[in-house]
Each structure stands twice: as structure tokens, then as C-alpha cells.
Amino acid sequence: MYTLYYCPGSASMIVHLALLEIGAEYELKLVDVEKKQQKDPAYLRLNPNGVVPTLVFDNRPYLESAALLMLLSERHPEAGLMPAIGSIEHDQWRQWIVFISTSLQTAFRVWFYPAELGYEEHTEVTRLALQKRIAAIWDQLEQHLSQHGPYLLGDTFSGADLHLTMLMRWSRNMPRTATEWPALNRLAHMVIARPSWQKMVAIEGIDAWPKVTSN
């Protein structure tokens, strides 16, 4: 039994999606970040970073959304969230998850939390710089998907596509959304059509991403 401490629409989405994909038994525990519940002493004993997600199993907490995606994929290889260990595709899969986490997800964290840079609100210069940084990453991903897609690993779906689509959704209220890039838009349509995504949206009560447009 897994226990996921989550907040709707946050980075815990990728862990929730992975749990649904693997079909494991799990329970959800809501952490209301608007009420600062992630800073409660009881939660900090599980996750000293004071963020979501936290995944608990075998009486031990595990942290970091990308690491949790890889952990669940490796514990449940039959779910097909990763290629076979030892294959070139597995090495590429791991590389994509690390890239998505350290470049794109990190940029979004700064975008959503100006305090990470010591600001109450972003200055115009900082806002434009972050937009440019995120757009450059979309450009890089678009080029790869255009040449080698439709998924990050070509014709094969993996958990890395779930991770990327979660972050694409985070761009929905930015001046340029990720779905303005055609290959990214195509990937988004394929991923949000999956039963795991549809079920996650219903359980978490978040919007179904209506701004995704067809090519």
C-alpha cells in the first residue's frame, strides 16, 4: 500500500499518475498548501523540505517527484512506464526525466515562486527572462519530438511523457503555452486521453486543460 501526500495540480500529479498507471493500491492524503499545511511539524517530519509530494510505503517516506516516478516505474516494470533496464532506451528515459526535472520543472518553480529569487513579485526583466528560458526548453523538446516522436522515446510511451505533459499543463496561463508548439501539442493530446490522466483529473478535481487545441 502506498500513501501519497499530494496537492491538486502540483508536482504530486506525476506520482498520482504513475500510481494509476501501475494499478497499485494507494491512498491519498491532501496537503493544503494554501493553508501552509506543508509547513506543519507533523508533515515536516515526513518531508523536511516542506513541499509535496511525499510517498510513504513500508513505513518510510520518499521524496522528489522525478525520483518517485523512477522509483515506481522500477518497482512495477510490468506497467511499462520505463524501457527494460540495461537497454539504450532505458538510459535515454532516465536522461529525459532528469532533464525535465532539473531544467523545466526548476524553471517553473522559480516562475511560480518569486521568493526563490528573493522577490515578492518578479520584476519585468526577471519575468521575461524566465519566459525566454522556458520557451527555449520548449523549442528543444519540439525539435526532438518533431524528429523522433511522437513520444520522447519515439513510438513508445513512457513515464517521461507523463512528466512532460504535467509541466506542459503548468504553462496554460503563461503568455505562450506549450501547446502552441505542434509536436508538444500532439503529445499532450495523446497523454491526456489516457485513462490515468482522465481519472487523475476527476479525483483531484482540477480542470481538464480545455486550452489544449487540435492541430
C-alpha positions in Angstrom: 0.0 0.0 0.0 1.3 3.4 -1.0 0.3 6.7 0.7 0.7 9.8 -1.4 0.7 13.2 0.3 -0.5 15.5 -2.5 -1.9 18.8 -3.5 -4.1 19.0 -6.7 -2.3 20.3 -9.7 1.1 20.3 -8.1 4.2 18.2 -8.8 2.5 15.4 -6.9 0.4 14.9 -10.1 3.2 12.8 -11.7 3.3 10.5 -8.8 -0.5 10.1 -8.7 -0.4 9.4 -12.5 2.2 6.8 -12.0 0.2 5.1 -9.2 -2.8 5.0 -11.5 -0.7 3.6 -14.4 0.7 0.8 -12.4 -2.6 -0.1 -10.8 -1.2 -0.3 -7.3 -3.3 0.0 -4.2 -2.8 3.5 -2.7 -4.4 6.2 -0.6 -4.3 10.0 -0.9 -3.7 12.5 1.9 -4.4 16.1 1.0 -1.8 18.7 1.9 -3.4 22.1 1.5 -0.6 24.4 0.5 -2.9 27.4 0.6 -3.2 26.8 4.3 0.5 26.1 4.7 -0.1 22.5 5.8 3.2 21.6 4.1 4.9 23.5 6.9 3.1 21.7 9.7 5.6 20.0 12.1 4.0 16.6 11.5 4.4 16.9 7.8 7.9 18.3 8.1 8.9 15.1 9.9 8.0 13.2 6.7 9.4 15.8 4.3 11.8 18.3 5.8 11.7 20.3 2.6 8.1 21.3 3.3 6.9 20.5 -0.2 4.7 17.9 -1.9 4.8 15.2 -2.9 5.8 12.7 -0.3 5.2 9.0 -0.9 5.2 6.6 2.0 5.4 2.8 1.9 6.9 0.2 4.2 6.8 2.9 6.9 9.4 5.1 5.2 8.8 8.4 3.4 10.3 9.0 -0.1 10.7 12.5 -1.7 11.3 14.3 -5.0 8.7 13.9 -7.8 11.1 12.7 -10.5 12.8 10.3 -8.2 9.3 8.9 -7.2 8.4 8.5 -10.8 11.6 6.5 -11.4 11.1 4.5 -8.2 7.5 3.4 -9.1 8.5 2.6 -12.6 11.3 0.4 -11.4 9.2 -1.3 -8.7 6.5 -2.1 -11.3 8.2 -2.8 -14.6 5.1 -4.7 -15.8 3.3 -1.3 -16.1 5.5 -0.2 -19.0 6.4 3.2 -17.6 10.1 2.6 -18.5 12.1 0.5 -21.0 14.0 -2.5 -19.9 16.9 -1.8 -17.5 20.2 -2.2 -19.4 18.7 -1.0 -22.7 19.7 2.1 -24.6 16.1 3.3 -24.3 16.2 3.0 -20.5 19.3 5.2 -20.4 17.5 7.7 -22.6 14.4 7.5 -20.5 16.4 8.3 -17.3 18.2 11.2 -19.1 14.9 12.7 -20.2 13.4 12.6 -16.7 16.5 14.2 -15.2 16.5 16.9 -17.9 12.8 17.6 -17.5 13.1 17.8 -13.7 16.3 19.9 -13.5 15.7 22.3 -16.4 12.0 22.7 -17.0 10.5 21.9 -13.6 13.1 24.0 -11.8 12.4 27.0 -14.1 8.6 26.6 -13.4 9.3 26.6 -9.6 11.0 29.9 -9.9 8.2 31.2 -12.2 5.5 30.3 -9.6 7.5 31.3 -6.5 9.4 34.6 -6.9 10.6 34.2 -3.3 13.0 31.6 -4.7 14.9 34.6 -6.1 14.2 36.8 -3.1 11.3 38.8 -4.7 7.8 39.4 -3.5 6.9 39.5 -7.2 9.0 39.1 -10.3 10.4 42.2 -11.9 9.5 42.6 -15.6 13.1 41.8 -16.5 13.0 38.6 -14.5 9.6 37.6 -15.8 10.7 38.0 -19.4 14.0 36.1 -18.7 12.0 33.2 -17.3 9.6 33.2 -20.2 12.5 33.1 -22.6 14.2 30.3 -20.7 11.1 28.1 -20.6 10.3 28.8 -24.3 13.9 27.8 -25.2 13.3 24.4 -23.5 10.0 24.0 -25.4 12.0 24.7 -28.6 14.5 22.0 -27.7 11.7 19.5 -26.9 9.8 20.4 -30.0 12.8 19.8 -32.2 13.3 16.4 -30.7 9.7 15.3 -30.9 9.4 16.6 -34.5 12.3 14.4 -35.5 12.0 11.4 -33.2 8.4 11.5 -31.8 5.6 11.3 -31.2 6.7 10.3 -27.7 10.1 11.2 -26.1 11.2 7.7 -26.8 9.8 7.6 -30.4 6.8 5.3 -30.8 6.9 4.1 -27.2 5.0 5.8 -24.4 6.8 6.1 -21.1 6.5 7.8 -17.7 8.7 10.6 -19.1 5.8 11.6 -21.3 3.5 11.9 -18.2 6.1 14.1 -16.5 6.5 16.4 -19.5 2.7 16.7 -20.0 2.3 17.7 -16.4 4.7 20.5 -16.9 3.1 21.5 -20.2 -0.2 21.9 -18.3 1.6 24.3 -15.9 2.2 26.6 -18.8 -1.5 27.0 -19.6 -1.7 30.5 -18.1 1.6 31.8 -19.4 1.8 34.3 -22.4 2.8 31.3 -24.6 1.5 27.9 -23.7 3.4 24.7 -24.5 0.6 23.6 -26.8 1.5 26.4 -29.3 4.4 24.1 -30.3 2.8 21.5 -32.7 4.7 18.4 -31.7 4.2 19.2 -28.0 0.5 19.8 -28.6 0.3 16.3 -30.3 2.0 14.7 -27.3 -0.4 16.5 -24.9 -3.5 15.2 -26.7 -2.2 11.6 -26.6 -1.3 11.7 -22.9 -4.5 13.4 -21.6 -6.5 10.8 -23.5 -5.0 8.1 -21.3 -7.3 6.6 -18.6 -4.8 7.5 -15.9 -4.9 11.2 -16.8 -8.7 11.2 -17.0 -9.0 9.5 -13.7 -6.4 11.8 -12.0 -8.3 14.9 -13.2 -11.6 13.5 -11.8 -10.1 12.5 -8.4 -8.1 15.7 -7.9 -10.9 18.0 -9.1 -8.7 20.0 -11.4 -9.6 21.5 -14.8 -9.4 19.2 -17.8 -7.0 21.5 -19.6 -9.6 23.0 -22.1 -7.0 25.3 -23.7 -5.3 22.4 -25.5 -6.1 22.9 -29.2 -6.1 20.5 -32.1 -3.6 20.8 -34.9 
